[in-house]
Amino acid sequence: MAMDAAMIERLIKESLPDARVSIEDLRGDGDHYAAHVVSGAFRGKTRVQQHQMVYQALRGRMGNELHALALQTSAPED
């Protein structure tokens, strides 16, 4: 079962309410996405920790409903 972009964005924003999220469906199949997530919660975190926060927000759907996610994360520039 595939996920739609709106569901991915909603799950991320539930865990990271200040996040700016942009999602692109890479193949049009609802299975392969690229996401860019900007959140103040990422400040002081390594890139690996930032990605872990996003994967945690997806609540175990990565590798199940969501096959592939090319992820870019960053803290906002002040």
Helices and strands as residue ranges (DSSP letters): H 5-15, E 20-25, E 32-38, G 40-42, H 47-57, E 68-74
